[in-house]
Amino acid sequence: MRRFVIVGTRAMAKGKLPLNDMAGGAGRMDVLVRALMSSILTSHGIRKDVEFTMILLGGPGPARRIKFVSNEVKGIHAEERAVAGKIAAVIKEPIPPRGHWIERSPGIYDGGGDLDMTLDEWNCPTIRLDADSQNLYSGRLPSDFVIDDIGFILGDDKTLECERGLPRSLGKEWLQGHTCIAIIHFLLDEGVKLEL
């Protein structure tokens, strides 16, 4: 399972999502939607064995997590507004208690909690993307080597305040989250050796 988590420092955790103002009024929800689409969608379908979690910290109120499981999800298409509509339907509902997941629609789970709780639930090597760290990749893996379970931590347009996970870089330039996810998929798909 490839796992991605992105922290939306201002992304709305509850209320009526303004679909016409996702970059402003929704707290940069556009960044999270693009990251979600890059994580689970291919050109003509949905990737297998990917889990994407967004942490919504935009208050007031507690943090919310929305998890998308690619093997179960239905009705996700490569159109930002339609994907945002799925998120809008979730954040209209009351936030579940911390540590509890409620399936809101096939493959879309809603839960209270934060980044630390999400990382505690993962049982796999975890990489925190940070442009100021050692490169994530070098060389090629043997053809029979497969990384079955790995997680990646990303931030939105604000600096990610997290010390967990192995810090690794995809280059000296700071890239947008959805671009990082696409590069990670490429590296894993092609069997590039990761510096774990």
The 8 nearest C-alpha neighbors of each residue, nearest first, counted from 0:
[[1, 148, 48, 49, 147, 2, 149, 50],
 [2, 0, 49, 149, 148, 150, 50, 48],
 [1, 3, 150, 50, 49, 51, 149, 151],
 [2, 4, 51, 151, 150, 152, 52, 50],
 [3, 5, 52, 152, 53, 51, 153, 151],
 [6, 4, 153, 53, 154, 152, 54, 7],
 [5, 7, 54, 154, 8, 53, 155, 153],
 [8, 6, 10, 55, 9, 155, 54, 56],
 [7, 9, 56, 6, 10, 57, 55, 155],
 [10, 8, 57, 26, 7, 56, 11, 27],
 [11, 9, 26, 57, 7, 55, 28, 25],
 [10, 12, 57, 25, 13, 26, 55, 9],
 [13, 11, 55, 57, 63, 90, 56, 10],
 [14, 12, 90, 11, 91, 15, 92, 94],
 [13, 15, 91, 90, 16, 12, 11, 87],
 [16, 14, 91, 17, 87, 13, 90, 88],
 [15, 17, 87, 18, 25, 14, 11, 90],
 [18, 16, 20, 19, 25, 21, 15, 24],
 [19, 17, 20, 21, 16, 80, 83, 84],
 [18, 20, 17, 21, 80, 22, 24, 16],
 [19, 21, 17, 24, 23, 22, 18, 25],
 [20, 22, 25, 28, 29, 23, 18, 27],
 [23, 21, 27, 29, 20, 28, 26, 25],
 [24, 22, 26, 20, 25, 21, 27, 28],
 [23, 25, 20, 26, 21, 17, 22, 27],
 [24, 26, 21, 23, 28, 11, 27, 10],
 [25, 27, 10, 9, 23, 24, 28, 11],
 [28, 26, 22, 29, 30, 21, 25, 10],
 [27, 29, 31, 21, 30, 10, 26, 25],
 [30, 28, 32, 27, 21, 31, 22, 33],
 [31, 29, 28, 33, 32, 27, 34, 155],
 [30, 32, 34, 28, 29, 33, 35, 7],
 [31, 33, 29, 35, 34, 30, 28, 36],
 [32, 34, 36, 30, 35, 31, 177, 37],
 [35, 33, 177, 31, 37, 32, 36, 176],
 [36, 34, 32, 38, 33, 37, 31, 39],
 [35, 37, 33, 40, 38, 34, 39, 32],
 [38, 36, 34, 177, 35, 40, 39, 181],
 [37, 39, 35, 36, 180, 40, 34, 51],
 [38, 40, 46, 45, 36, 37, 69, 49],
 [41, 39, 45, 36, 46, 37, 44, 38],
 [42, 40, 44, 43, 45, 46, 39, 37],
 [41, 43, 44, 40, 45, 77, 46, 37],
 [44, 42, 41, 45, 40, 77, 76, 46],
 [43, 45, 41, 40, 42, 46, 76, 39],
 [44, 46, 40, 41, 39, 47, 69, 43],
 [47, 45, 39, 40, 41, 69, 49, 48],
 [46, 48, 70, 49, 69, 45, 39, 0],
 [47, 49, 0, 70, 69, 1, 46, 50],
 [50, 48, 1, 69, 0, 47, 2, 68],
 [49, 51, 68, 2, 67, 69, 1, 3],
 [50, 52, 3, 67, 66, 4, 2, 35],
 [53, 51, 66, 4, 65, 3, 67, 64],
 [52, 54, 5, 65, 64, 4, 6, 55],
 [53, 55, 64, 6, 7, 63, 5, 113],
 [56, 54, 12, 7, 63, 10, 62, 57],
 [55, 57, 62, 8, 9, 10, 7, 58],
 [58, 56, 9, 11, 10, 12, 55, 8],
 [59, 57, 60, 56, 12, 11, 61, 9],
 [58, 60, 57, 61, 12, 56, 13, 11],
 [59, 61, 58, 62, 12, 57, 13, 56],
 [60, 62, 63, 58, 59, 56, 111, 12],
 [61, 63, 56, 55, 112, 113, 111, 12],
 [62, 64, 111, 55, 12, 112, 54, 110],
 [65, 63, 54, 110, 53, 111, 109, 55],
 [64, 66, 109, 53, 52, 108, 110, 63],
 [65, 67, 52, 108, 51, 107, 64, 109],
 [66, 68, 107, 51, 106, 50, 69, 52],
 [69, 67, 50, 106, 71, 70, 72, 49],
 [68, 70, 72, 49, 71, 47, 39, 50],
 [71, 69, 47, 68, 48, 72, 106, 49],
 [72, 70, 106, 69, 68, 105, 73, 107],
 [71, 73, 106, 105, 69, 68, 70, 107],
 [74, 72, 75, 105, 71, 106, 104, 69],
 [73, 75, 76, 72, 105, 82, 85, 81],
 [76, 74, 73, 82, 77, 72, 81, 85],
 [75, 77, 78, 74, 82, 81, 40, 79],
 [78, 76, 79, 36, 75, 40, 82, 81],
 [77, 79, 81, 76, 80, 82, 75, 36],
 [80, 78, 82, 81, 83, 32, 77, 33],
 [79, 81, 83, 82, 78, 84, 18, 19],
 [82, 80, 84, 83, 79, 78, 85, 76],
 [81, 83, 79, 84, 85, 80, 75, 78],
 [82, 84, 80, 86, 85, 81, 79, 87],
 [83, 85, 87, 81, 82, 86, 80, 88],
 [86, 84, 82, 88, 83, 87, 89, 81],
 [85, 87, 83, 89, 84, 88, 90, 82],
 [88, 86, 84, 16, 90, 89, 85, 83],
 [87, 89, 85, 86, 91, 90, 84, 92],
 [90, 88, 86, 87, 91, 92, 103, 85],
 [89, 91, 13, 92, 87, 88, 14, 12],
 [92, 90, 14, 89, 88, 13, 15, 87],
 [91, 93, 90, 89, 94, 88, 13, 14],
 [94, 92, 95, 91, 90, 13, 89, 14],
 [93, 95, 111, 92, 63, 110, 96, 109],
 [96, 94, 110, 111, 93, 99, 97, 109],
 [97, 95, 111, 99, 98, 94, 110, 112],
 [98, 96, 111, 112, 99, 110, 95, 113],
 [97, 99, 112, 111, 96, 110, 100, 116],
 [100, 98, 110, 97, 96, 95, 111, 101],
 [101, 99, 110, 109, 108, 102, 98, 95],
 [100, 102, 109, 108, 103, 110, 99, 95],
 [101, 103, 108, 104, 107, 109, 100, 105],
 [102, 104, 108, 107, 101, 109, 89, 105],
 [105, 103, 107, 102, 106, 108, 72, 73],
 [106, 104, 72, 107, 73, 71, 102, 103],
 [105, 107, 72, 71, 68, 67, 104, 108],
 [108, 106, 67, 104, 105, 66, 102, 103],
 [109, 107, 102, 66, 101, 65, 103, 100],
 [110, 108, 65, 101, 100, 64, 102, 66],
 [111, 109, 100, 64, 95, 99, 63, 65],
 [110, 112, 97, 63, 96, 95, 64, 94],
 [111, 113, 97, 63, 62, 116, 98, 64],
 [112, 114, 116, 115, 62, 54, 117, 64],
 [113, 115, 117, 116, 118, 54, 112, 6],
 [114, 116, 118, 117, 113, 119, 112, 163],
 [117, 115, 119, 113, 114, 118, 112, 120],
 [118, 116, 114, 120, 119, 115, 113, 121],
 [117, 119, 115, 121, 120, 116, 114, 122],
 [118, 120, 116, 117, 121, 115, 122, 114],
 [121, 119, 117, 118, 116, 122, 115, 98],
 [122, 120, 118, 119, 123, 117, 150, 2],
 [121, 123, 120, 124, 119, 118, 148, 149],
 [122, 124, 149, 148, 121, 125, 150, 147],
 [123, 125, 149, 150, 126, 122, 148, 164],
 [126, 124, 150, 164, 151, 149, 123, 165],
 [125, 127, 165, 151, 164, 166, 150, 152],
 [128, 126, 152, 166, 164, 165, 151, 167],
 [129, 127, 167, 168, 166, 153, 126, 152],
 [128, 130, 168, 131, 167, 132, 166, 127],
 [131, 129, 168, 171, 132, 173, 170, 172],
 [130, 132, 129, 168, 171, 133, 167, 170],
 [133, 131, 167, 168, 130, 129, 166, 134],
 [132, 134, 167, 168, 135, 131, 166, 130],
 [135, 133, 168, 167, 136, 169, 132, 170],
 [134, 136, 167, 194, 168, 193, 169, 133],
 [137, 135, 193, 194, 192, 134, 191, 138],
 [138, 136, 192, 193, 139, 194, 191, 135],
 [137, 139, 192, 191, 136, 140, 193, 190],
 [140, 138, 191, 192, 190, 141, 137, 193],
 [139, 141, 192, 190, 191, 142, 144, 138],
 [140, 142, 144, 143, 139, 190, 192, 145],
 [141, 143, 144, 140, 190, 145, 139, 189],
 [142, 144, 141, 145, 140, 190, 146, 139],
 [145, 143, 141, 142, 140, 146, 190, 147],
 [146, 144, 147, 143, 190, 142, 140, 187],
 [147, 145, 148, 144, 149, 187, 0, 1],
 [148, 146, 0, 145, 149, 1, 123, 48],
 [147, 149, 0, 123, 1, 146, 150, 124],
 [150, 148, 124, 1, 123, 125, 2, 0],
 [149, 151, 2, 125, 3, 1, 126, 124],
 [150, 152, 126, 3, 125, 127, 2, 4],
 [151, 153, 127, 4, 5, 3, 126, 128],
 [154, 152, 5, 128, 4, 176, 127, 6],
 [153, 155, 6, 159, 5, 156, 158, 157],
 [154, 156, 157, 7, 6, 30, 5, 176],
 [155, 157, 154, 158, 30, 175, 27, 7],
 [158, 156, 155, 159, 154, 8, 7, 160],
 [159, 157, 160, 154, 156, 155, 8, 161],
 [160, 158, 154, 161, 157, 153, 155, 6],
 [161, 159, 158, 162, 154, 157, 163, 6],
 [160, 162, 163, 159, 127, 164, 114, 115],
 [161, 163, 164, 160, 127, 166, 165, 159],
 [164, 162, 161, 165, 127, 125, 166, 115],
 [163, 165, 125, 126, 127, 166, 162, 152],
 [164, 166, 126, 127, 125, 167, 163, 195],
 [167, 165, 127, 128, 129, 132, 126, 164],
 [168, 166, 135, 132, 128, 133, 134, 129],
 [169, 167, 130, 134, 129, 132, 135, 170],
 [168, 170, 134, 135, 130, 167, 171, 179],
 [171, 169, 168, 172, 130, 134, 173, 131],
 [170, 172, 130, 173, 131, 169, 168, 132],
 [173, 171, 170, 174, 130, 169, 131, 168],
 [172, 174, 130, 171, 175, 170, 129, 169],
 [175, 173, 172, 176, 179, 178, 169, 130],
 [174, 176, 178, 177, 179, 173, 156, 155],
 [177, 175, 179, 178, 34, 180, 174, 153],
 [176, 178, 34, 180, 179, 37, 33, 175],
 [177, 179, 181, 176, 175, 180, 182, 174],
 [180, 178, 176, 182, 177, 181, 183, 174],
 [179, 181, 183, 177, 182, 178, 38, 37],
 [180, 182, 178, 184, 179, 183, 37, 185],
 [183, 181, 185, 179, 180, 184, 186, 178],
 [184, 182, 180, 186, 185, 181, 187, 179],
 [183, 185, 181, 187, 182, 186, 188, 180],
 [184, 186, 182, 188, 183, 187, 189, 181],
 [187, 185, 183, 191, 189, 184, 188, 190],
 [186, 188, 190, 184, 189, 185, 183, 191],
 [189, 187, 185, 186, 190, 184, 191, 183],
 [190, 188, 186, 187, 191, 185, 139, 184],
 [191, 189, 187, 140, 188, 139, 186, 192],
 [192, 190, 139, 186, 140, 189, 138, 187],
 [193, 191, 139, 140, 138, 137, 136, 190],
 [194, 192, 136, 135, 195, 137, 191, 140],
 [195, 193, 135, 136, 192, 137, 134, 167],
 [194, 193, 165, 135, 124, 126, 167, 125]]
